[in-house]
Amino acid sequence: MAQKLVGNTSWMFVDKIFRAVGELTIGVWLARYLGPQQFGSLNFAIAFVALFTPIYSLGLDKIVVRDIVQHPEHTETTLGSALGLRLIAGMLGATVTIGLIMRLRPSEPLLQGLVGLMALGIVFQVSDVVTFWFQSQIQAKRDIVARSSAYGATSLARVGCILNQASLITIGFTYVLEPVIRAVGLFLVYWRTEDITKRWRFSLRRSVELLHHSWPLILSGVAIMVYMRIDQVMLGQLANDEAVGVYSAAVRLSEGWYFVPITIASSVFPAIVKLKHSDERGYQQQLQKLFRVIVALSYCAILVLTLFSKPIIATLFGADYIDSSRVLLIHAWSGVFVSLGTVRSLWMATENLLVLSFLFTLVGAISNVLLNYFLIPRFSAVGASAATLFSYFLSAYALGFLVPSTRKMTFIMSKAIFLR
């Protein structure tokens, strides 16, 4: 079992690195090809659809995996019900998303088309139900091979679009292509490896039970997605799509290394947790060390991004994106609080503080919306980066001082900020 878990984790880490490198490389190439205006429209569409993803997904992932593990005798009913719920939610959600963008941007058919394509892609994410099955069986390899193959194929398609000087709407089609290829791949792998005589069955009663357990995760997912994506959507609405393009270029670089603290924390934390009941002092010391390491790494990234922001932007994205360097100077500092928040979220899960974690995220999301509302009209993309930085600071760090159960950990985080 231990060897299986290590292999499972290794495959997930390789997938994260593959995607991070691909997103940065293809993202830079797309930005140079499209220019700030069209690159902004593309990123606005991605962010707009992403806001509704938690509603499409219904927060079923952890619930379905848990139920399959605990009640394997009901696997076919659980998977069939989850598939039906995701399909219904996907179709309704896509319809609502398209209706909203037509209301918000009535005179922009190109943007409406982009959002429509990406919303359609969400419907094909019903294949995530197969992923739930593989996760429950600790078989990440099969899932990741299908997903990475789809991602690789669509990345090549985007490169082909650039080389053939395709239109923006053609590039938008690749965002539908990926979930379609992934869905076909996942179902084929499932049918080849599992007993196809086992028939998935939809059950209204089971569906109601799943929704009863998943609604808190839906709310949490909405808060997280607002927290992460609302800046680009509000920038597009309160400024323009060119500002979204300038902002998105900086964010690609600022967030491009985030997989590093996530990977380190996820791999090291299980070993630290083992100390909790046997050596509390050692547990605290190892947490302190982990915080210090990832903060030190974030300072290294920030140093490079801030000292060389202009030449980095000019070299990678071109002169049209030179204003992105000002955004990068501010947004790069978010990495400190993202790193701290990554470890703290794992700690809060261990300490059964998930409700409090959700409340911190909710406050961060609300503060992000309010600050964007006041700062974007005056400072455009720079204002959005300042709003994001402050909301991360508030949610991942400052709020911890106000609650007794997180105060001690926040002092440990404070020491890490000063590399102590």
N, C-alpha and C positions, 0 to 999 in steps of 0.2 A: 504493500500500500504506500509506504514512504517513497519508494522509487517512482511509483505511478504519480504521486503528488508533485515530486520534483520535476518529472518530465512534463507534466501538465503545466506547471508554473513556467518552465523554461520556454515552452511553446508560446505562451501568452506574452512573455517579455519580448521574444523575437518578433512577434506580430506588432507590438507597440513600437518597437524601434523601426521596423520596416515601414509602418504607416507614418511615423513622425518624419522620417527622412523623405519619404515620398510626398507628403503634404507640403513640406517646405520647398522641395525642388520643383515640383509641378506648379505649386502656388506662385513661386517667383517667376517662372516662365510664363504662366498665364497672365500675371500682372503686367509684365513687360509687353506682352502681345496685345492685351486688351486696352491698356491705358487706364488711368484712374477712374474715369466715368463708367466705362463698361465693367471694369473689375469691381467697382463699387456696387453696381446693379446686381452682379452675380453674388457678391457676398451679402448684400441686403436680402436677396431671395433665400439664400441658405439660412441666414439668421432668422428670418421671418418664419419659415417653415419649422425650424428647430424649436421655436418657442412653443409649438403645439405638439412636439414629439411625445412629451410625457402623457398627454391625453390620448394620443394614438396608441401608445404602448400599454397604457392602463396599469403601469407599475407591476406587471405580472411576473417579471423575471425571477425575482427571489422567491416569490410565493409558489410558483409552479415548481421550481427546482426543489424547494423544501418539501412540498407535498409529495413529489415523486419519490424522494428519498425516504420519507416517513411512511408513506402509504403506497408502496409499489403495486399493490393489487388493483389500484384505481388509476394506473398510469394512462391507459387508453382514454378513459373518460376525462381525465385532467387535461391531457394534451388536446383532445378534440374540442373541449369546451374553450380552452385558451385560444385555439386556432379560430374558432367561430367568433369569439369576443374581439380578437385583434382584427379580423377581417371586417366586422361591422364597424368598429371604432375607426379603422383606417379609411373606409369609404365615406363615413359621415364626416370625419375630420378633414379629409381632403376637400370635400364639398364646402365645408365652412371656411377653410383656409382660402380657397379660391374666391369665395364670395366676399371675404374680408378685404383681400387685396384689390378686388375690383371696386370696392367701396372707398378704400383709402387712396388708391392711385387710378382713378377712373379714366384718365387720358393717357395711360402708359401701357399699351398692349404688349410691348416687349417684356416689361417687368411682370405683367400678368401671366404671360406665357411661361416665363422662367419659374415663377412660383407654382403654376399649375403642373409643370413637369416634375418639379421636386416633390410636390404634394402627392402626385401619382406614384412616385417612387416609394413613398411611405407605405402605401397599400401593400406593396410587395414585401415589406418587412414582416409580414406574417410568418415568413420563414424563420424568424427568431424563435418560434416555438420549437423547431428542431434543435436550435442551439440550447434551449433549456434542457432538452433531453440529454444532449452530449455533456452539458455541465453536471447534470445529476449523476452521470456515469463516470465522471472525471476523464473525459475523452476530448480534451481541448484540441488535440492535434487534428482530428477530422473536421471539426468546426472551423479551425483557423486556416486549414488548407483551402477549404471552399471559399472562405471570406477573402483570404489573401489572393487567391486566383482571380476572384471577381475584381478586387481592387487593382491588381496588376493589369488586368485586361482593360479596365476603364481608364487607367492612367496612360496606357499606351494609346488608347483612343483619343484622349485629350492631347497628347503629344502630336498625334496625327492631325487633329483639328488645327493645331497651331501651325504645323508645317504646311498644311494645305490652305491656310488663311481662311478657316471656316468662320461662320457668323457666330455671334454670341448664343443665339437660340440653338444652334447645332451643338455647341459645347454644353448647353443646358441638357440636351438629350442624354449625354453621358452620365448625368446624375440620376437618370431613370435606369440606364443600362446596368449600373452597378448592382442595385438591389434585385433586378431581374435575374442577372447571372448568378448572384449569390443564392437566390431562392431556388433556382434550378439545381445548382450544385449541392446545396444542403439536402434537398429532398432526394436527389439521386444517391448521395452518400448514405442517407438514412435507409432508403429502400434496399440498398446493396448490403448493408451491414446488419440490419435488424430483420426480425421475422415479419414478413409482409402479411402474414395471416392475422396479425394483431391489428384490428381495425380501430382507428380513433373514432370516438363517439361524442357527439355534442349533447350535453345535458343542461337543461335550463337551471335545475337545482344546483348543479355543480358550478355553473357560471355565476349564479348569485353568491355562492359561498366564496368564490375567488374574488369577486368585486368587493365583498364585505371585508376581506382581509387586505385588499390592495389599495383602497382609497387613501390611506395615509401616505403611501408611497407615491401616489399620483400627485398629491399636494406637495410633497417634498420635491418631486421631480420638476414640477412647475416652478417652484421657488428657485431651484438650482439653475434651471434653464434661463429664467429671467435674469438671475444673477450673472450668468455668463454671456448672454446674447443680446440683452435689451439695449446695450450701448450702440450696436450697429443699426438696429431697427430705429431707435430714436434719432440717431444721427441722420439716417436717411429721410426721416419725416420732418425733423426740425431744421436740417441744413439741406444737403443734397447728396446724390449718389457719389459724386466725385469725392466729397469729404469721407464717405464710407470707404472708398478705394484707398485714399491716403491713410486712413486709420487702419484698415485691414492689412496693408503692407507692413506697417509697424508691428501689429499684433502677431503676424506670422513669425517674425523674428523673435519678438519678446516671449512668445509662448512655445517657440520651436523646441526648447530644451526641457520643457516641463515633464516629459516622460522620464527624465533622469531621477528627480526626487521621488516620483511616483513609483518607479521601478525599485529604487533602493529601499524606500520605506516598506513597500509590499513584501519584499524578499526578506528583510531583516526583522520586521516586526513580530512575526510568529515566534521567533526564537526569544525575543525580549519578553513576550507575553508569558512564556513558560516560567519565567522567574517570579511572576507576580505573587504566587501563593507560597513559594519556597524561600524567596529572598527579596523582600520588599525594597530594601536599600539598594541591592543590585539592580532591581527593576527600574528604580528612579534614576540611577546612575547611567544605565544603558539608554534610557529615554533621553536624558540630557545629552549624551554623546551623539545620539542619532540626530537630535535637533541641531546640534552644533555643526555636524558634518554637512547636512543639507543646506544650512544657512551659509556656511563657508562656500559651498558650491554655487549658491545663488549669487553671492557677492562676486565670485569670479565671472559669472555670466554677465552680471550687471556692469562690472568694470569694463568689459570688452564692448558691450552694447552702448554704453554711455560715452566712453572716450572716443569711440570710432563710429558713432552713429551716422554722421554725414557720409564718410567714405563707404561704409557698409551699404547704406541705402542707395547711394549713387552707383556703386558697382553692381549690386544685385538687381535693383529695380529700375535704375535709370534716372535721368534728371527730372522727369515728370513727377517723380515721387519724393523730391527733396524735402518737401514739408513733412514727410513721414518721420524725419529725423527728430523733429521737435516732439512728436507724439512718443517716439521710442524713448527719449530721455526720461519721460515721466512713467510710461507704462512698464518699462523694464523693472522698476522698483517693486512692481506687484509680485515679482518672482519670490521675494523674501516671504511675503505673507501666504502665497500659494504653497511654498515649501513647508512653512510652519503649519498651515491648515491641513496639509496632506497627512502629516504625522498625527496631529491632534485629532483628526476625524477617526483615525484608526484607534487611537487611545479612547475616545469617547464611545466608540462601538464596544470596546472591551469592557468599559466601565458601565455599560447600559445607560448611556446618556444620549440616546438617539433623538429623543424628543427635544432636548436642549440643543442638540446639533442642528436640528431642523429650524428651531427658533432663531438661532444665530444666523443661519442662511437666509431666513425670511427677512430679518432686519437688514441684512446686507443687501438683499434684492430691493427692498423698499428704498433704502438710502441711495442705491444706484439710480433708481428711477427718478427720485426727487432731484438729485444732484445733476443728472443729465438734463432734466427739464430746465433747470436754471442756468447751467453752464454752457450747453451746446449753442443756444442762440447767440451768445456773446463770444465764445472761444472756439466753436466748431469742434474739430477732431481733438484738439488739445484739451478742451473742456471735458470731452468724453473720457479721455485717458486719465485725467485728474479724478473724475467721478469713480472710475473703476478702481484706481489705486486706493482712494479713501474707503470705498465699500469693502475691499479686501482687508484693509487694515482694521476696519471696524469689526467685521464678521469673524475673521480668522485670528484676531489678537485682542483688540481693546475690550470687547464685550466680555471676555473671559475674566476680567478683573471684577465685574459686577456680580458674579454668581459664586457663592462659597464653594460649590463642588468643582469649579474649574479654576479657582483663584491660584491655588498652589501650582498647578500645571502652567498657568500663564506666567508666573514668576520664573519657572524653569525656562520657558520660551524667551523671556526677557534676557536671561543670562546668555542664551544662545545667540541672541541678536548682537551681543557684545563679544561673541566668540569665547565665552567663559564656560 
